[in-house]
């Protein structure tokens, strides 16, 4: 008897654990085997991987230095607006 085939539900249900590397090796290899055979889950997981990478980049990107923000705000406040310019 061969190992139980992993269903799409199982594969996608464990996807976040799979991506977190938090699965038991047995469960992990079951999902990997399913991904090799199932285009749909493969695409879904690739999409989630990309999404995570994008979020991770956004979260870890450096915030603007505070003094730069202050200078920009000062400049915006002192910059003459279009309606105060000579016509
Ligand atoms: Zn599948």
PDB file of the backbone (N, CA, C, O) and the ligand in Angstrom, with CONECT records:
HET     ZN  A 101       1
ATOM      1  N   UNK A   1       0.847  -1.208   0.000  1.00  0.00           N
ATOM      2  CA  UNK A   1       0.000   0.000   0.000  1.00  0.00           C
ATOM      3  C   UNK A   1       0.875   1.249   0.000  1.00  0.00           C
ATOM      4  O   UNK A   1       1.826   1.364   0.773  1.00  0.00           O
ATOM      5  N   UNK A   2       0.536   2.162  -0.871  1.00  0.00           N
ATOM      6  CA  UNK A   2       1.300   3.405  -0.937  1.00  0.00           C
ATOM      7  C   UNK A   2       0.756   4.410   0.065  1.00  0.00           C
ATOM      8  O   UNK A   2      -0.308   4.207   0.650  1.00  0.00           O
ATOM      9  N   UNK A   3       1.489   5.487   0.258  1.00  0.00           N
ATOM     10  CA  UNK A   3       1.062   6.521   1.201  1.00  0.00           C
ATOM     11  C   UNK A   3      -0.232   7.163   0.719  1.00  0.00           C
ATOM     12  O   UNK A   3      -0.481   7.271  -0.481  1.00  0.00           O
ATOM     13  N   UNK A   4      -1.032   7.577   1.658  1.00  0.00           N
ATOM     14  CA  UNK A   4      -2.269   8.271   1.339  1.00  0.00           C
ATOM     15  C   UNK A   4      -1.972   9.463   0.438  1.00  0.00           C
ATOM     16  O   UNK A   4      -1.094  10.266   0.752  1.00  0.00           O
ATOM     17  N   UNK A   5      -2.685   9.592  -0.671  1.00  0.00           N
ATOM     18  CA  UNK A   5      -2.463  10.793  -1.469  1.00  0.00           C
ATOM     19  C   UNK A   5      -2.987  12.011  -0.719  1.00  0.00           C
ATOM     20  O   UNK A   5      -3.989  11.945  -0.008  1.00  0.00           O
ATOM     21  N   UNK A   6      -2.297  13.101  -0.895  1.00  0.00           N
ATOM     22  CA  UNK A   6      -2.679  14.326  -0.219  1.00  0.00           C
ATOM     23  C   UNK A   6      -3.675  15.066  -1.107  1.00  0.00           C
ATOM     24  O   UNK A   6      -3.421  15.255  -2.297  1.00  0.00           O
ATOM     25  N   UNK A   7      -4.788  15.480  -0.548  1.00  0.00           N
ATOM     26  CA  UNK A   7      -5.781  16.175  -1.355  1.00  0.00           C
ATOM     27  C   UNK A   7      -5.438  17.659  -1.444  1.00  0.00           C
ATOM     28  O   UNK A   7      -4.596  18.165  -0.702  1.00  0.00           O
ATOM     29  N   UNK A   8      -6.115  18.349  -2.377  1.00  0.00           N
ATOM     30  CA  UNK A   8      -5.892  19.786  -2.517  1.00  0.00           C
ATOM     31  C   UNK A   8      -6.197  20.504  -1.208  1.00  0.00           C
ATOM     32  O   UNK A   8      -5.484  21.424  -0.808  1.00  0.00           O
ATOM     33  N   UNK A   9      -7.277  20.063  -0.541  1.00  0.00           N
ATOM     34  CA  UNK A   9      -7.625  20.696   0.729  1.00  0.00           C
ATOM     35  C   UNK A   9      -6.508  20.534   1.741  1.00  0.00           C
ATOM     36  O   UNK A   9      -6.154  21.479   2.445  1.00  0.00           O
ATOM     37  N   UNK A  10      -5.955  19.333   1.812  1.00  0.00           N
ATOM     38  CA  UNK A  10      -4.859  19.101   2.755  1.00  0.00           C
ATOM     39  C   UNK A  10      -3.664  19.983   2.410  1.00  0.00           C
ATOM     40  O   UNK A  10      -3.047  20.609   3.273  1.00  0.00           O
ATOM     41  N   UNK A  11      -3.363  20.007   1.111  1.00  0.00           N
ATOM     42  CA  UNK A  11      -2.180  20.750   0.675  1.00  0.00           C
ATOM     43  C   UNK A  11      -2.342  22.237   0.967  1.00  0.00           C
ATOM     44  O   UNK A  11      -1.440  22.869   1.517  1.00  0.00           O
ATOM     45  N   UNK A  12      -3.501  22.796   0.596  1.00  0.00           N
ATOM     46  CA  UNK A  12      -3.689  24.233   0.788  1.00  0.00           C
ATOM     47  C   UNK A  12      -3.978  24.559   2.242  1.00  0.00           C
ATOM     48  O   UNK A  12      -3.644  25.644   2.716  1.00  0.00           O
ATOM     49  N   UNK A  13      -4.599  23.622   2.953  1.00  0.00           N
ATOM     50  CA  UNK A  13      -4.856  23.830   4.377  1.00  0.00           C
ATOM     51  C   UNK A  13      -3.555  23.945   5.158  1.00  0.00           C
ATOM     52  O   UNK A  13      -3.470  24.685   6.138  1.00  0.00           O
ATOM     53  N   UNK A  14      -2.543  23.206   4.716  1.00  0.00           N
ATOM     54  CA  UNK A  14      -1.257  23.257   5.404  1.00  0.00           C
ATOM     55  C   UNK A  14      -0.300  24.238   4.779  1.00  0.00           C
ATOM     56  O   UNK A  14       0.871  24.294   5.156  1.00  0.00           O
ATOM     57  N   UNK A  15      -0.790  25.027   3.810  1.00  0.00           N
ATOM     58  CA  UNK A  15       0.111  25.890   3.035  1.00  0.00           C
ATOM     59  C   UNK A  15       0.841  26.887   3.914  1.00  0.00           C
ATOM     60  O   UNK A  15       2.041  27.104   3.743  1.00  0.00           O
ATOM     61  N   UNK A  16       0.119  27.506   4.865  1.00  0.00           N
ATOM     62  CA  UNK A  16       0.808  28.528   5.665  1.00  0.00           C
ATOM     63  C   UNK A  16       1.866  27.896   6.556  1.00  0.00           C
ATOM     64  O   UNK A  16       2.926  28.479   6.785  1.00  0.00           O
ATOM     65  N   UNK A  17       1.567  26.675   7.068  1.00  0.00           N
ATOM     66  CA  UNK A  17       2.580  25.967   7.857  1.00  0.00           C
ATOM     67  C   UNK A  17       3.754  25.567   6.975  1.00  0.00           C
ATOM     68  O   UNK A  17       4.916  25.620   7.379  1.00  0.00           O
ATOM     69  N   UNK A  18       3.404  25.160   5.739  1.00  0.00           N
ATOM     70  CA  UNK A  18       4.439  24.779   4.785  1.00  0.00           C
ATOM     71  C   UNK A  18       5.363  25.968   4.532  1.00  0.00           C
ATOM     72  O   UNK A  18       6.586  25.824   4.530  1.00  0.00           O
ATOM     73  N   UNK A  19       4.776  27.135   4.319  1.00  0.00           N
ATOM     74  CA  UNK A  19       5.566  28.329   4.036  1.00  0.00           C
ATOM     75  C   UNK A  19       6.346  28.786   5.268  1.00  0.00           C
ATOM     76  O   UNK A  19       7.428  29.360   5.150  1.00  0.00           O
ATOM     77  N   UNK A  20       5.787  28.528   6.443  1.00  0.00           N
ATOM     78  CA  UNK A  20       6.494  28.892   7.675  1.00  0.00           C
ATOM     79  C   UNK A  20       7.557  27.865   8.035  1.00  0.00           C
ATOM     80  O   UNK A  20       8.316  28.049   8.986  1.00  0.00           O
ATOM     81  N   UNK A  21       7.605  26.780   7.264  1.00  0.00           N
ATOM     82  CA  UNK A  21       8.542  25.708   7.552  1.00  0.00           C
ATOM     83  C   UNK A  21       8.225  25.082   8.900  1.00  0.00           C
ATOM     84  O   UNK A  21       9.118  24.661   9.635  1.00  0.00           O
ATOM     85  N   UNK A  22       6.925  25.030   9.211  1.00  0.00           N
ATOM     86  CA  UNK A  22       6.519  24.563  10.530  1.00  0.00           C
ATOM     87  C   UNK A  22       5.864  23.185  10.470  1.00  0.00           C
ATOM     88  O   UNK A  22       5.226  22.761  11.433  1.00  0.00           O
ATOM     89  N   UNK A  23       6.017  22.492   9.359  1.00  0.00           N
ATOM     90  CA  UNK A  23       5.387  21.183   9.222  1.00  0.00           C
ATOM     91  C   UNK A  23       6.330  20.060   9.635  1.00  0.00           C
ATOM     92  O   UNK A  23       7.552  20.170   9.534  1.00  0.00           O
ATOM     93  N   UNK A  24       5.715  18.973  10.107  1.00  0.00           N
ATOM     94  CA  UNK A  24       6.466  17.729  10.302  1.00  0.00           C
ATOM     95  C   UNK A  24       7.054  17.331   8.959  1.00  0.00           C
ATOM     96  O   UNK A  24       6.435  17.557   7.919  1.00  0.00           O
ATOM     97  N   UNK A  25       8.240  16.742   8.970  1.00  0.00           N
ATOM     98  CA  UNK A  25       8.850  16.329   7.692  1.00  0.00           C
ATOM     99  C   UNK A  25       7.914  15.454   6.861  1.00  0.00           C
ATOM    100  O   UNK A  25       7.874  15.594   5.638  1.00  0.00           O
ATOM    101  N   UNK A  26       7.165  14.557   7.495  1.00  0.00           N
ATOM    102  CA  UNK A  26       6.271  13.659   6.753  1.00  0.00           C
ATOM    103  C   UNK A  26       5.175  14.461   6.052  1.00  0.00           C
ATOM    104  O   UNK A  26       4.885  14.233   4.878  1.00  0.00           O
ATOM    105  N   UNK A  27       4.570  15.399   6.780  1.00  0.00           N
ATOM    106  CA  UNK A  27       3.513  16.218   6.204  1.00  0.00           C
ATOM    107  C   UNK A  27       4.075  17.104   5.101  1.00  0.00           C
ATOM    108  O   UNK A  27       3.434  17.330   4.074  1.00  0.00           O
ATOM    109  N   UNK A  28       5.274  17.595   5.332  1.00  0.00           N
ATOM    110  CA  UNK A  28       5.916  18.459   4.362  1.00  0.00           C
ATOM    111  C   UNK A  28       6.167  17.713   3.039  1.00  0.00           C
ATOM    112  O   UNK A  28       5.881  18.237   1.962  1.00  0.00           O
ATOM    113  N   UNK A  29       6.693  16.512   3.132  1.00  0.00           N
ATOM    114  CA  UNK A  29       6.981  15.786   1.896  1.00  0.00           C
ATOM    115  C   UNK A  29       5.693  15.364   1.210  1.00  0.00           C
ATOM    116  O   UNK A  29       5.662  15.224  -0.013  1.00  0.00           O
ATOM    117  N   UNK A  30       4.622  15.156   1.982  1.00  0.00           N
ATOM    118  CA  UNK A  30       3.334  14.834   1.375  1.00  0.00           C
ATOM    119  C   UNK A  30       2.847  16.022   0.539  1.00  0.00           C
ATOM    120  O   UNK A  30       2.366  15.844  -0.580  1.00  0.00           O
ATOM    121  N   UNK A  31       2.975  17.217   1.082  1.00  0.00           N
ATOM    122  CA  UNK A  31       2.548  18.413   0.351  1.00  0.00           C
ATOM    123  C   UNK A  31       3.451  18.644  -0.849  1.00  0.00           C
ATOM    124  O   UNK A  31       2.978  18.992  -1.931  1.00  0.00           O
ATOM    125  N   UNK A  32       4.742  18.452  -0.659  1.00  0.00           N
ATOM    126  CA  UNK A  32       5.661  18.614  -1.790  1.00  0.00           C
ATOM    127  C   UNK A  32       5.309  17.664  -2.921  1.00  0.00           C
ATOM    128  O   UNK A  32       5.342  18.041  -4.092  1.00  0.00           O
ATOM    129  N   UNK A  33       4.970  16.418  -2.564  1.00  0.00           N
ATOM    130  CA  UNK A  33       4.593  15.446  -3.586  1.00  0.00           C
ATOM    131  C   UNK A  33       3.318  15.897  -4.291  1.00  0.00           C
ATOM    132  O   UNK A  33       3.198  15.762  -5.509  1.00  0.00           O
ATOM    133  N   UNK A  34       2.372  16.428  -3.533  1.00  0.00           N
ATOM    134  CA  UNK A  34       1.125  16.897  -4.130  1.00  0.00           C
ATOM    135  C   UNK A  34       1.402  18.070  -5.068  1.00  0.00           C
ATOM    136  O   UNK A  34       0.821  18.143  -6.151  1.00  0.00           O
ATOM    137  N   UNK A  35       2.270  18.975  -4.669  1.00  0.00           N
ATOM    138  CA  UNK A  35       2.567  20.152  -5.492  1.00  0.00           C
ATOM    139  C   UNK A  35       3.216  19.754  -6.813  1.00  0.00           C
ATOM    140  O   UNK A  35       3.035  20.422  -7.831  1.00  0.00           O
ATOM    141  N   UNK A  36       3.969  18.666  -6.784  1.00  0.00           N
ATOM    142  CA  UNK A  36       4.584  18.215  -8.035  1.00  0.00           C
ATOM    143  C   UNK A  36       3.529  17.741  -9.023  1.00  0.00           C
ATOM    144  O   UNK A  36       3.700  17.856 -10.237  1.00  0.00           O
ATOM    145  N   UNK A  37       2.431  17.204  -8.486  1.00  0.00           N
ATOM    146  CA  UNK A  37       1.400  16.639  -9.362  1.00  0.00           C
ATOM    147  C   UNK A  37       0.269  17.611  -9.655  1.00  0.00           C
ATOM    148  O   UNK A  37      -0.452  17.443 -10.638  1.00  0.00           O
ATOM    149  N   UNK A  38       0.107  18.613  -8.825  1.00  0.00           N
ATOM    150  CA  UNK A  38      -1.093  19.446  -8.927  1.00  0.00           C
ATOM    151  C   UNK A  38      -0.718  20.891  -9.281  1.00  0.00           C
ATOM    152  O   UNK A  38      -0.215  21.648  -8.451  1.00  0.00           O
ATOM    153  N   UNK A  39      -0.982  21.240 -10.538  1.00  0.00           N
ATOM    154  CA  UNK A  39      -0.687  22.589 -11.027  1.00  0.00           C
ATOM    155  C   UNK A  39      -1.409  23.656 -10.210  1.00  0.00           C
ATOM    156  O   UNK A  39      -0.842  24.693  -9.869  1.00  0.00           O
ATOM    157  N   UNK A  40      -2.662  23.376  -9.910  1.00  0.00           N
ATOM    158  CA  UNK A  40      -3.493  24.376  -9.248  1.00  0.00           C
ATOM    159  C   UNK A  40      -2.897  24.763  -7.887  1.00  0.00           C
ATOM    160  O   UNK A  40      -2.727  25.947  -7.596  1.00  0.00           O
ATOM    161  N   UNK A  41      -2.584  23.771  -7.064  1.00  0.00           N
ATOM    162  CA  UNK A  41      -2.011  24.051  -5.748  1.00  0.00           C
ATOM    163  C   UNK A  41      -0.633  24.681  -5.888  1.00  0.00           C
ATOM    164  O   UNK A  41      -0.238  25.551  -5.113  1.00  0.00           O
ATOM    165  N   UNK A  42       0.079  24.213  -6.898  1.00  0.00           N
ATOM    166  CA  UNK A  42       1.400  24.760  -7.158  1.00  0.00           C
ATOM    167  C   UNK A  42       1.314  26.266  -7.392  1.00  0.00           C
ATOM    168  O   UNK A  42       2.092  27.039  -6.832  1.00  0.00           O
ATOM    169  N   UNK A  43       0.356  26.672  -8.231  1.00  0.00           N
ATOM    170  CA  UNK A  43       0.177  28.099  -8.518  1.00  0.00           C
ATOM    171  C   UNK A  43      -0.284  28.860  -7.290  1.00  0.00           C
ATOM    172  O   UNK A  43       0.195  29.959  -7.012  1.00  0.00           O
ATOM    173  N   UNK A  44      -1.211  28.273  -6.560  1.00  0.00           N
ATOM    174  CA  UNK A  44      -1.717  28.951  -5.363  1.00  0.00           C
ATOM    175  C   UNK A  44      -0.589  29.199  -4.376  1.00  0.00           C
ATOM    176  O   UNK A  44      -0.475  30.281  -3.799  1.00  0.00           O
ATOM    177  N   UNK A  45       0.238  28.187  -4.190  1.00  0.00           N
ATOM    178  CA  UNK A  45       1.321  28.324  -3.226  1.00  0.00           C
ATOM    179  C   UNK A  45       2.382  29.309  -3.717  1.00  0.00           C
ATOM    180  O   UNK A  45       2.961  30.060  -2.931  1.00  0.00           O
ATOM    181  N   UNK A  46       2.626  29.294  -5.029  1.00  0.00           N
ATOM    182  CA  UNK A  46       3.597  30.245  -5.579  1.00  0.00           C
ATOM    183  C   UNK A  46       3.089  31.664  -5.377  1.00  0.00           C
ATOM    184  O   UNK A  46       3.859  32.572  -5.064  1.00  0.00           O
ATOM    185  N   UNK A  47       1.775  31.846  -5.561  1.00  0.00           N
ATOM    186  CA  UNK A  47       1.185  33.159  -5.357  1.00  0.00           C
ATOM    187  C   UNK A  47       1.349  33.600  -3.904  1.00  0.00           C
ATOM    188  O   UNK A  47       1.725  34.740  -3.629  1.00  0.00           O
ATOM    189  N   UNK A  48       1.063  32.686  -2.983  1.00  0.00           N
ATOM    190  CA  UNK A  48       1.182  33.035  -1.562  1.00  0.00           C
ATOM    191  C   UNK A  48       2.629  33.336  -1.193  1.00  0.00           C
ATOM    192  O   UNK A  48       2.901  34.211  -0.371  1.00  0.00           O
ATOM    193  N   UNK A  49       3.551  32.607  -1.808  1.00  0.00           N
ATOM    194  CA  UNK A  49       4.971  32.854  -1.542  1.00  0.00           C
ATOM    195  C   UNK A  49       5.350  34.262  -1.988  1.00  0.00           C
ATOM    196  O   UNK A  49       6.040  34.987  -1.270  1.00  0.00           O
ATOM    197  N   UNK A  50       4.891  34.642  -3.185  1.00  0.00           N
ATOM    198  CA  UNK A  50       5.167  35.988  -3.691  1.00  0.00           C
ATOM    199  C   UNK A  50       4.546  37.054  -2.804  1.00  0.00           C
ATOM    200  O   UNK A  50       5.169  38.069  -2.492  1.00  0.00           O
ATOM    201  N   UNK A  51       3.312  36.802  -2.407  1.00  0.00           N
ATOM    202  CA  UNK A  51       2.594  37.759  -1.559  1.00  0.00           C
ATOM    203  C   UNK A  51       3.354  37.972  -0.263  1.00  0.00           C
ATOM    204  O   UNK A  51       3.526  39.105   0.188  1.00  0.00           O
ATOM    205  N   UNK A  52       3.808  36.879   0.333  1.00  0.00           N
ATOM    206  CA  UNK A  52       4.575  36.977   1.578  1.00  0.00           C
ATOM    207  C   UNK A  52       5.857  37.775   1.390  1.00  0.00           C
ATOM    208  O   UNK A  52       6.227  38.597   2.228  1.00  0.00           O
ATOM    209  N   UNK A  53       6.522  37.514   0.276  1.00  0.00           N
ATOM    210  CA  UNK A  53       7.784  38.218   0.012  1.00  0.00           C
ATOM    211  C   UNK A  53       7.510  39.710  -0.126  1.00  0.00           C
ATOM    212  O   UNK A  53       8.262  40.541   0.383  1.00  0.00           O
ATOM    213  N   UNK A  54       6.418  40.041  -0.826  1.00  0.00           N
ATOM    214  CA  UNK A  54       6.068  41.446  -1.014  1.00  0.00           C
ATOM    215  C   UNK A  54       5.757  42.114   0.319  1.00  0.00           C
ATOM    216  O   UNK A  54       6.215  43.225   0.587  1.00  0.00           O
ATOM    217  N   UNK A  55       4.976  41.431   1.151  1.00  0.00           N
ATOM    218  CA  UNK A  55       4.628  41.990   2.458  1.00  0.00           C
ATOM    219  C   UNK A  55       5.876  42.133   3.317  1.00  0.00           C
ATOM    220  O   UNK A  55       6.060  43.145   3.993  1.00  0.00           O
ATOM    221  N   UNK A  56       6.727  41.122   3.286  1.00  0.00           N
ATOM    222  CA  UNK A  56       7.948  41.164   4.094  1.00  0.00           C
ATOM    223  C   UNK A  56       8.812  42.356   3.693  1.00  0.00           C
ATOM    224  O   UNK A  56       9.386  43.039   4.541  1.00  0.00           O
ATOM    225  N   UNK A  57       8.893  42.596   2.374  1.00  0.00           N
ATOM    226  CA  UNK A  57       9.685  43.733   1.904  1.00  0.00           C
ATOM    227  C   UNK A  57       9.080  45.042   2.384  1.00  0.00           C
ATOM    228  O   UNK A  57       9.795  45.941   2.827  1.00  0.00           O
ATOM    229  N   UNK A  58       7.743  45.147   2.293  1.00  0.00           N
ATOM    230  CA  UNK A  58       7.070  46.381   2.687  1.00  0.00           C
ATOM    231  C   UNK A  58       7.254  46.642   4.171  1.00  0.00           C
ATOM    232  O   UNK A  58       7.466  47.780   4.590  1.00  0.00           O
ATOM    233  N   UNK A  59       7.172  45.581   4.964  1.00  0.00           N
ATOM    234  CA  UNK A  59       7.247  45.732   6.422  1.00  0.00           C
ATOM    235  C   UNK A  59       8.657  46.093   6.859  1.00  0.00           C
ATOM    236  O   UNK A  59       8.841  46.864   7.801  1.00  0.00           O
ATOM    237  N   UNK A  60       9.645  45.543   6.185  1.00  0.00           N
ATOM    238  CA  UNK A  60      11.019  45.774   6.634  1.00  0.00           C
ATOM    239  C   UNK A  60      11.668  46.981   5.974  1.00  0.00           C
ATOM    240  O   UNK A  60      12.801  47.337   6.301  1.00  0.00           O
ATOM    241  N   UNK A  61      10.945  47.621   5.034  1.00  0.00           N
ATOM    242  CA  UNK A  61      11.568  48.774   4.393  1.00  0.00           C
ATOM    243  C   UNK A  61      11.740  49.897   5.410  1.00  0.00           C
ATOM    244  O   UNK A  61      10.885  50.103   6.271  1.00  0.00           O
ATOM    245  N   UNK A  62      12.829  50.606   5.306  1.00  0.00           N
ATOM    246  CA  UNK A  62      13.181  51.637   6.269  1.00  0.00           C
ATOM    247  C   UNK A  62      12.157  52.764   6.263  1.00  0.00           C
ATOM    248  O   UNK A  62      11.764  53.226   5.192  1.00  0.00           O
ATOM    249  N   UNK A  63      11.722  53.212   7.422  1.00  0.00           N
ATOM    250  CA  UNK A  63      10.873  54.397   7.449  1.00  0.00           C
ATOM    251  C   UNK A  63      11.711  55.620   7.105  1.00  0.00           C
ATOM    252  O   UNK A  63      12.934  55.599   7.241  1.00  0.00           O
ATOM    253  N   UNK A  64      11.046  56.695   6.654  1.00  0.00           N
ATOM    254  CA  UNK A  64      11.785  57.913   6.332  1.00  0.00           C
ATOM    255  C   UNK A  64      12.367  58.497   7.608  1.00  0.00           C
ATOM    256  O   UNK A  64      11.728  58.448   8.659  1.00  0.00           O
ATOM    257  N   UNK A  65      13.576  59.051   7.529  1.00  0.00           N
ATOM    258  CA  UNK A  65      14.160  59.704   8.711  1.00  0.00           C
ATOM    259  C   UNK A  65      13.268  60.854   9.162  1.00  0.00           C
ATOM    260  O   UNK A  65      12.698  61.580   8.348  1.00  0.00           O
ATOM    261  N   UNK A  66      13.163  61.000  10.483  1.00  0.00           N
ATOM    262  CA  UNK A  66      12.199  61.959  11.025  1.00  0.00           C
ATOM    263  C   UNK A  66      12.513  63.393  10.601  1.00  0.00           C
ATOM    264  O   UNK A  66      11.602  64.168  10.309  1.00  0.00           O
ATOM    265  N   UNK A  67      13.806  63.749  10.567  1.00  0.00           N
ATOM    266  CA  UNK A  67      14.145  65.136  10.213  1.00  0.00           C
ATOM    267  C   UNK A  67      13.851  65.419   8.746  1.00  0.00           C
ATOM    268  O   UNK A  67      13.528  66.548   8.377  1.00  0.00           O
ATOM    269  N   UNK A  68      13.966  64.380   7.905  1.00  0.00           N
ATOM    270  CA  UNK A  68      13.618  64.572   6.499  1.00  0.00           C
ATOM    271  C   UNK A  68      12.121  64.838   6.369  1.00  0.00           C
ATOM    272  O   UNK A  68      11.704  65.715   5.612  1.00  0.00           O
ATOM    273  N   UNK A  69      11.324  64.084   7.106  1.00  0.00           N
ATOM    274  CA  UNK A  69       9.875  64.285   7.069  1.00  0.00           C
ATOM    275  C   UNK A  69       9.543  65.697   7.524  1.00  0.00           C
ATOM    276  O   UNK A  69       8.711  66.372   6.918  1.00  0.00           O
ATOM    277  N   UNK A  70      10.213  66.153   8.625  1.00  0.00           N
ATOM    278  CA  UNK A  70       9.930  67.480   9.158  1.00  0.00           C
ATOM    279  C   UNK A  70      10.302  68.563   8.137  1.00  0.00           C
ATOM    280  O   UNK A  70       9.566  69.531   7.946  1.00  0.00           O
ATOM    281  N   UNK A  71      11.450  68.382   7.491  1.00  0.00           N
ATOM    282  CA  UNK A  71      11.857  69.389   6.500  1.00  0.00           C
ATOM    283  C   UNK A  71      10.885  69.434   5.326  1.00  0.00           C
ATOM    284  O   UNK A  71      10.567  70.506   4.811  1.00  0.00           O
ATOM    285  N   UNK A  72      10.420  68.268   4.911  1.00  0.00           N
ATOM    286  CA  UNK A  72       9.456  68.229   3.807  1.00  0.00           C
ATOM    287  C   UNK A  72       8.160  68.936   4.198  1.00  0.00           C
ATOM    288  O   UNK A  72       7.585  69.692   3.415  1.00  0.00           O
ATOM    289  N   UNK A  73       7.711  68.671   5.439  1.00  0.00           N
ATOM    290  CA  UNK A  73       6.472  69.299   5.905  1.00  0.00           C
ATOM    291  C   UNK A  73       6.657  70.808   6.018  1.00  0.00           C
ATOM    292  O   UNK A  73       5.763  71.570   5.649  1.00  0.00           O
ATOM    293  N   UNK A  74       7.828  71.251   6.533  1.00  0.00           N
ATOM    294  CA  UNK A  74       8.115  72.681   6.640  1.00  0.00           C
ATOM    295  C   UNK A  74       8.059  73.328   5.276  1.00  0.00           C
ATOM    296  O   UNK A  74       7.453  74.383   5.091  1.00  0.00           O
ATOM    297  N   UNK A  75       8.701  72.679   4.324  1.00  0.00           N
ATOM    298  CA  UNK A  75       8.745  73.242   2.974  1.00  0.00           C
ATOM    299  C   UNK A  75       7.347  73.343   2.385  1.00  0.00           C
ATOM    300  O   UNK A  75       7.001  74.350   1.767  1.00  0.00           O
ATOM    301  N   UNK A  76       6.538  72.299   2.575  1.00  0.00           N
ATOM    302  CA  UNK A  76       5.177  72.318   2.058  1.00  0.00           C
ATOM    303  C   UNK A  76       4.384  73.440   2.708  1.00  0.00           C
ATOM    304  O   UNK A  76       3.562  74.081   2.052  1.00  0.00           O
ATOM    305  N   UNK A  77       4.629  73.687   4.019  1.00  0.00           N
ATOM    306  CA  UNK A  77       3.871  74.701   4.747  1.00  0.00           C
ATOM    307  C   UNK A  77       4.263  76.097   4.288  1.00  0.00           C
ATOM    308  O   UNK A  77       3.419  76.991   4.242  1.00  0.00           O
ATOM    309  N   UNK A  78       5.552  76.299   3.942  1.00  0.00           N
ATOM    310  CA  UNK A  78       6.019  77.643   3.586  1.00  0.00           C
ATOM    311  C   UNK A  78       5.957  77.916   2.091  1.00  0.00           C
ATOM    312  O   UNK A  78       6.024  79.065   1.655  1.00  0.00           O
ATOM    313  N   UNK A  79       5.828  76.850   1.312  1.00  0.00           N
ATOM    314  CA  UNK A  79       5.766  77.000  -0.140  1.00  0.00           C
ATOM    315  C   UNK A  79       4.515  77.792  -0.517  1.00  0.00           C
ATOM    316  O   UNK A  79       3.418  77.434  -0.089  1.00  0.00           O
ATOM    317  N   UNK A  80       4.653  78.867  -1.311  1.00  0.00           N
ATOM    318  CA  UNK A  80       3.444  79.596  -1.708  1.00  0.00           C
ATOM    319  C   UNK A  80       2.548  78.708  -2.557  1.00  0.00           C
ATOM    320  O   UNK A  80       3.018  78.014  -3.459  1.00  0.00           O
ATOM    321  N   UNK A  81       1.264  78.736  -2.262  1.00  0.00           N
ATOM    322  CA  UNK A  81       0.324  77.913  -3.015  1.00  0.00           C
ATOM    323  C   UNK A  81       0.039  78.553  -4.357  1.00  0.00           C
ATOM    324  O   UNK A  81       0.391  79.710  -4.585  1.00  0.00           O
ATOM    325  N   UNK A  82      -0.590  77.814  -5.239  1.00  0.00           N
ATOM    326  CA  UNK A  82      -0.858  78.297  -6.593  1.00  0.00           C
ATOM    327  C   UNK A  82      -1.781  79.505  -6.565  1.00  0.00           C
ATOM    328  O   UNK A  82      -1.657  80.402  -7.399  1.00  0.00           O
ATOM    329  N   UNK A  83      -2.718  79.536  -5.598  1.00  0.00           N
ATOM    330  CA  UNK A  83      -3.712  80.622  -5.592  1.00  0.00           C
ATOM    331  C   UNK A  83      -3.167  81.903  -4.973  1.00  0.00           C
ATOM    332  O   UNK A  83      -3.817  82.944  -5.062  1.00  0.00           O
ATOM    333  N   UNK A  84      -1.957  81.855  -4.330  1.00  0.00           N
ATOM    334  CA  UNK A  84      -1.369  83.089  -3.813  1.00  0.00           C
ATOM    335  C   UNK A  84      -0.351  83.652  -4.797  1.00  0.00           C
ATOM    336  O   UNK A  84       0.152  84.757  -4.591  1.00  0.00           O
ATOM    337  N   UNK A  85      -0.038  82.919  -5.857  1.00  0.00           N
ATOM    338  CA  UNK A  85       0.931  83.391  -6.848  1.00  0.00           C
ATOM    339  C   UNK A  85       0.311  84.497  -7.701  1.00  0.00           C
ATOM    340  O   UNK A  85      -0.895  84.521  -7.946  1.00  0.00           O
ATOM    341  N   UNK A  86       1.187  85.421  -8.151  1.00  0.00           N
ATOM    342  CA  UNK A  86       0.702  86.491  -9.023  1.00  0.00           C
ATOM    343  C   UNK A  86       0.123  85.926 -10.308  1.00  0.00           C
ATOM    344  O   UNK A  86       0.677  85.006 -10.910  1.00  0.00           O
ATOM    345  N   UNK A  87      -1.005  86.497 -10.714  1.00  0.00           N
ATOM    346  CA  UNK A  87      -1.638  86.005 -11.942  1.00  0.00           C
ATOM    347  C   UNK A  87      -1.079  86.753 -13.151  1.00  0.00           C
ATOM    348  O   UNK A  87      -1.484  86.485 -14.282  1.00  0.00           O
TER     349      UNK A  87
HETATM  350 ZN    ZN A 101      -3.971  20.239  -5.436  1.00  0.00          ZN
END
